[in-house]
């Protein structure tokens, strides 16, 4: 009986860890995109003639960060159901 209780407790802790992992991935992506936006606005303020180049680079980098965050959340969900 103690073995079953230990297995149930371990499964609960694993699910908690999976949820924390997904949350940390989402928070990290938000912080990264915020940093990119802040840096892009500062760069545009310094060199207004380079606005289009800075904006396009910012969008590409933000998309890459979102992709990595989505991948991390999907991995966490797969671990939850497998």
OpenMM code with the backbone's topology and positions (N, CA, C; nanometers):
from openmm import Vec3, app, unit

residues = "UNK UNK UNK UNK UNK UNK UNK UNK UNK UNK UNK UNK UNK UNK UNK UNK UNK UNK UNK UNK UNK UNK UNK UNK UNK UNK UNK UNK UNK UNK UNK UNK UNK UNK UNK UNK UNK UNK UNK UNK UNK UNK UNK UNK UNK UNK UNK UNK UNK UNK UNK UNK UNK UNK UNK UNK UNK UNK UNK UNK UNK UNK UNK UNK UNK UNK UNK UNK UNK UNK UNK UNK UNK UNK UNK UNK UNK UNK UNK UNK UNK UNK".split()
positions = [
    Vec3(0.0819, -0.1190, 0.0000),
    Vec3(0.0000, 0.0000, 0.0000),
    Vec3(0.0864, 0.1255, 0.0000),
    Vec3(0.1976, 0.1220, 0.0716),
    Vec3(0.2866, 0.2380, 0.0794),
    Vec3(0.3503, 0.2668, -0.0559),
    Vec3(0.3721, 0.1612, -0.1344),
    Vec3(0.4317, 0.1798, -0.2669),
    Vec3(0.3359, 0.2566, -0.3575),
    Vec3(0.2082, 0.2251, -0.3513),
    Vec3(0.1093, 0.2942, -0.4328),
    Vec3(0.0962, 0.4406, -0.3918),
    Vec3(0.1008, 0.4658, -0.2630),
    Vec3(0.0934, 0.6039, -0.2152),
    Vec3(0.2152, 0.6839, -0.2606),
    Vec3(0.3329, 0.6219, -0.2556),
    Vec3(0.4548, 0.6894, -0.3001),
    Vec3(0.4491, 0.7172, -0.4504),
    Vec3(0.3963, 0.6237, -0.5281),
    Vec3(0.3841, 0.6435, -0.6727),
    Vec3(0.2850, 0.7549, -0.7042),
    Vec3(0.1750, 0.7618, -0.6303),
    Vec3(0.0761, 0.8671, -0.6510),
    Vec3(0.1348, 1.0034, -0.6144),
    Vec3(0.2115, 1.0087, -0.5063),
    Vec3(0.2745, 1.1345, -0.4662),
    Vec3(0.3768, 1.1788, -0.5700),
    Vec3(0.4536, 1.0839, -0.6241),
    Vec3(0.5524, 1.1172, -0.7264),
    Vec3(0.4848, 1.1673, -0.8530),
    Vec3(0.3713, 1.1084, -0.8899),
    Vec3(0.2987, 1.1539, -1.0084),
    Vec3(0.2455, 1.2952, -0.9877),
    Vec3(0.1988, 1.3249, -0.8683),
    Vec3(0.1505, 1.4596, -0.8380),
    Vec3(0.2614, 1.5629, -0.8434),
    Vec3(0.3773, 1.5274, -0.7898),
    Vec3(0.4917, 1.6186, -0.7927),
    Vec3(0.5393, 1.6388, -0.9358),
    Vec3(0.5344, 1.5332, -1.0173),
    Vec3(0.5744, 1.5448, -1.1570),
    Vec3(0.4819, 1.6397, -1.2315),
    Vec3(0.3529, 1.6307, -1.2065),
    Vec3(0.2585, 1.7214, -1.2719),
    Vec3(0.2804, 1.8653, -1.2267),
    Vec3(0.3133, 1.8843, -1.1022),
    Vec3(0.3447, 2.0176, -1.0529),
    Vec3(0.4685, 2.0734, -1.1239),
    Vec3(0.5684, 1.9906, -1.1407),
    Vec3(0.6901, 2.0323, -1.2105),
    Vec3(0.6642, 2.0664, -1.3558),
    Vec3(0.5779, 1.9902, -1.4199),
    Vec3(0.5432, 2.0166, -1.5592),
    Vec3(0.4724, 2.1513, -1.5709),
    Vec3(0.3808, 2.1775, -1.4809),
    Vec3(0.3116, 2.3061, -1.4819),
    Vec3(0.4059, 2.4222, -1.4567),
    Vec3(0.4976, 2.4055, -1.3643),
    Vec3(0.5960, 2.5096, -1.3376),
    Vec3(0.6866, 2.5325, -1.4582),
    Vec3(0.7235, 2.4248, -1.5249),
    Vec3(0.8072, 2.4379, -1.6442),
    Vec3(0.7380, 2.5165, -1.7543),
    Vec3(0.6107, 2.4879, -1.7769),
    Vec3(0.5347, 2.5613, -1.8791),
    Vec3(0.5203, 2.7078, -1.8403),
    Vec3(0.4968, 2.7340, -1.7130),
    Vec3(0.4840, 2.8718, -1.6664),
    Vec3(0.6132, 2.9500, -1.6794),
    Vec3(0.7231, 2.8878, -1.6445),
    Vec3(0.8532, 2.9538, -1.6555),
    Vec3(0.8863, 2.9824, -1.8014),
    Vec3(0.8514, 2.8899, -1.8924),
    Vec3(0.8750, 2.9129, -2.0351),
    Vec3(0.7952, 3.0323, -2.0849),
    Vec3(0.6711, 3.0440, -2.0421),
    Vec3(0.5869, 3.1567, -2.0844),
    Vec3(0.6380, 3.2884, -2.0262),
    Vec3(0.6784, 3.2878, -1.9006),
    Vec3(0.7315, 3.4088, -1.8384),
    Vec3(0.8618, 3.4509, -1.9060),
    Vec3(0.9472, 3.3549, -1.9350),
    Vec3(1.0735, 3.3852, -2.0026),
    Vec3(1.0518, 3.4464, -2.1396),
    Vec3(0.9539, 3.3940, -2.2134),
    Vec3(0.9242, 3.4500, -2.3450),
    Vec3(0.8723, 3.5928, -2.3323),
    Vec3(0.7876, 3.6169, -2.2350),
    Vec3(0.7365, 3.7527, -2.2145),
    Vec3(0.8467, 3.8509, -2.1793),
    Vec3(0.9369, 3.8101, -2.0933),
    Vec3(1.0485, 3.8967, -2.0564),
    Vec3(1.1407, 3.9219, -2.1756),
    Vec3(1.1652, 3.8181, -2.2545),
    Vec3(1.2515, 3.8325, -2.3713),
    Vec3(1.1928, 3.9271, -2.4748),
    Vec3(1.0641, 3.9132, -2.5018),
    Vec3(1.0003, 4.0006, -2.5997),
    Vec3(0.9936, 4.1437, -2.5464),
    Vec3(0.9725, 4.1599, -2.4182),
    Vec3(0.9741, 4.2935, -2.3594),
    Vec3(1.1103, 4.3599, -2.3732),
    Vec3(1.2148, 4.2829, -2.3515),
    Vec3(1.3507, 4.3357, -2.3670),
    Vec3(1.3787, 4.3731, -2.5122),
    Vec3(1.3324, 4.2911, -2.6046),
    Vec3(1.3514, 4.3213, -2.7467),
    Vec3(1.2795, 4.4502, -2.7842),
    Vec3(1.1546, 4.4644, -2.7394),
    Vec3(1.0780, 4.5851, -2.7701),
    Vec3(1.1431, 4.7095, -2.7130),
    Vec3(1.1902, 4.6992, -2.5907),
    Vec3(1.2556, 4.8125, -2.5260),
    Vec3(1.3823, 4.8530, -2.6009),
    Vec3(1.4626, 4.7552, -2.6354),
    Vec3(1.5869, 4.7845, -2.7069),
    Vec3(1.5596, 4.8400, -2.8454),
    Vec3(1.4564, 4.7891, -2.9116),
    Vec3(1.4223, 4.8388, -3.0452),
    Vec3(1.3759, 4.9839, -3.0382),
    Vec3(1.2968, 5.0171, -2.9380),
    Vec3(1.2504, 5.1553, -2.9261),
    Vec3(1.3674, 5.2506, -2.8975),
    Vec3(1.4622, 5.2064, -2.8165),
    Vec3(1.5800, 5.2886, -2.7905),
    Vec3(1.6627, 5.3068, -2.9166),
    Vec3(1.6772, 5.1993, -2.9941),
    Vec3(1.7545, 5.2074, -3.1181),
    Vec3(1.6859, 5.2982, -3.2195),
    Vec3(1.5546, 5.2914, -3.2285),
    Vec3(1.4811, 5.3774, -3.3207),
    Vec3(1.4928, 5.5238, -3.2769),
    Vec3(1.4923, 5.5477, -3.1467),
    Vec3(1.5078, 5.6847, -3.0974),
    Vec3(1.6455, 5.7406, -3.1312),
    Vec3(1.7458, 5.6559, -3.1311),
    Vec3(1.8816, 5.7022, -3.1623),
    Vec3(1.9027, 5.7208, -3.3116),
    Vec3(1.8434, 5.6298, -3.3924),
    Vec3(1.8614, 5.6360, -3.5375),
    Vec3(1.7262, 5.6211, -3.6071),
    Vec3(1.6526, 5.7276, -3.6182),
    Vec3(1.5194, 5.7187, -3.6793),
    Vec3(1.5221, 5.6749, -3.8258),
    Vec3(1.6319, 5.6974, -3.8954),
    Vec3(1.6399, 5.6569, -4.0357),
    Vec3(1.6484, 5.5052, -4.0535),
    Vec3(1.6813, 5.4324, -3.9479),
    Vec3(1.6920, 5.2871, -3.9551),
    Vec3(1.5686, 5.2173, -3.8987),
    Vec3(1.4573, 5.2864, -3.8933),
    Vec3(1.3361, 5.2328, -3.8313),
    Vec3(1.2902, 5.1021, -3.8952),
    Vec3(1.2862, 5.0978, -4.0282),
    Vec3(1.2346, 4.9781, -4.0961),
    Vec3(1.3235, 4.8563, -4.0728),
    Vec3(1.4549, 4.8756, -4.0766),
    Vec3(1.5459, 4.7639, -4.0526),
    Vec3(1.5343, 4.7134, -3.9091),
    Vec3(1.5289, 4.8059, -3.8155),
    Vec3(1.5194, 4.7671, -3.6744),
    Vec3(1.3881, 4.6941, -3.6488),
    Vec3(1.2780, 4.7460, -3.7039),
    Vec3(1.1472, 4.6852, -3.6824),
    Vec3(1.1415, 4.5435, -3.7419),
    Vec3(1.1957, 4.5268, -3.8611),
    Vec3(1.1903, 4.3930, -3.9221),
    Vec3(1.2752, 4.2931, -3.8439),
    Vec3(1.3914, 4.3358, -3.7978),
    Vec3(1.4740, 4.2469, -3.7152),
    Vec3(1.4052, 4.2138, -3.5836),
    Vec3(1.3375, 4.3124, -3.5249),
    Vec3(1.2668, 4.2905, -3.3996),
    Vec3(1.1562, 4.1867, -3.4171),
    Vec3(1.0828, 4.1951, -3.5260),
    Vec3(0.9733, 4.1009, -3.5505),
    Vec3(1.0263, 3.9602, -3.5697),
    Vec3(1.1355, 3.9456, -3.6426),
    Vec3(1.1937, 3.8120, -3.6641),
    Vec3(1.2401, 3.7516, -3.5319),
    Vec3(1.3091, 3.8289, -3.4511),
    Vec3(1.3593, 3.7773, -3.3235),
    Vec3(1.2448, 3.7443, -3.2290),
    Vec3(1.1414, 3.8287, -3.2257),
    Vec3(1.0262, 3.8003, -3.1399),
    Vec3(0.9557, 3.6727, -3.1836),
    Vec3(0.9465, 3.6491, -3.3143),
    Vec3(0.8851, 3.5257, -3.3639),
    Vec3(0.9673, 3.4033, -3.3233),
    Vec3(1.0981, 3.4148, -3.3268),
    Vec3(1.1831, 3.3031, -3.2850),
    Vec3(1.1655, 3.2738, -3.1362),
    Vec3(1.1562, 3.3776, -3.0560),
    Vec3(1.1357, 3.3575, -2.9124),
    Vec3(1.0002, 3.2918, -2.8866),
    Vec3(0.8970, 3.3383, -2.9561),
    Vec3(0.7645, 3.2774, -2.9408),
    Vec3(0.7666, 3.1307, -2.9817),
    Vec3(0.8407, 3.0989, -3.0863),
    Vec3(0.8513, 2.9598, -3.1301),
    Vec3(0.9155, 2.8714, -3.0254),
    Vec3(1.0210, 2.9211, -2.9650),
    Vec3(1.0884, 2.8434, -2.8603),
    Vec3(0.9975, 2.8253, -2.7394),
    Vec3(0.9251, 2.9307, -2.7023),
    Vec3(0.8333, 2.9208, -2.5881),
    Vec3(0.7200, 2.8239, -2.6177),
    Vec3(0.6667, 2.8285, -2.7378),
    Vec3(0.5602, 2.7355, -2.7754),
    Vec3(0.6121, 2.5921, -2.7730),
    Vec3(0.7329, 2.5717, -2.8220),
    Vec3(0.7929, 2.4386, -2.8194),
    Vec3(0.8078, 2.3889, -2.6760),
    Vec3(0.8507, 2.4758, -2.5846),
    Vec3(0.8672, 2.4363, -2.4443),
    Vec3(0.7333, 2.3992, -2.3813),
    Vec3(0.6293, 2.4763, -2.4099),
    Vec3(0.4978, 2.4467, -2.3542),
    Vec3(0.4438, 2.3155, -2.4111),
    Vec3(0.4649, 2.2916, -2.5390),
    Vec3(0.4197, 2.1655, -2.6012),
    Vec3(0.4926, 2.0466, -2.5398),
    Vec3(0.6224, 2.0609, -2.5168),
    Vec3(0.6971, 1.9517, -2.4526),
    Vec3(0.6429, 1.9250, -2.3134),
    Vec3(0.6109, 2.0301, -2.2393),
    Vec3(0.5546, 2.0116, -2.1054),
    Vec3(0.4184, 1.9411, -2.1130),
    Vec3(0.3356, 1.9788, -2.2092),
    Vec3(0.2062, 1.9120, -2.2250),
    Vec3(0.2230, 1.7663, -2.2652),
    Vec3(0.3177, 1.7378, -2.3523),
    Vec3(0.3429, 1.5991, -2.3899),
    Vec3(0.3887, 1.5169, -2.2697),
    Vec3(0.4709, 1.5755, -2.1861),
    Vec3(0.5158, 1.5046, -2.0667),
    Vec3(0.4002, 1.4803, -1.9711),
    Vec3(0.3051, 1.5710, -1.9695),
    Vec3(0.1895, 1.5553, -1.8819),
    Vec3(0.1037, 1.4356, -1.9229),
    Vec3(0.0871, 1.4166, -2.0527),
    Vec3(-0.0028, 1.3117, -2.1000),
    Vec3(0.0670, 1.1807, -2.1317),
    Vec3(0.1973, 1.1779, -2.1291),
    Vec3(0.2702, 1.0527, -2.1570),
    Vec3(0.3246, 0.9904, -2.0320),
] * unit.nanometer
topology = app.Topology()
chain = topology.addChain("A")
for resn in residues:
    res = topology.addResidue(resn, chain)
    for name in ("N", "CA", "C"):
        topology.addAtom(name, app.Element.getBySymbol(name[0]), res)
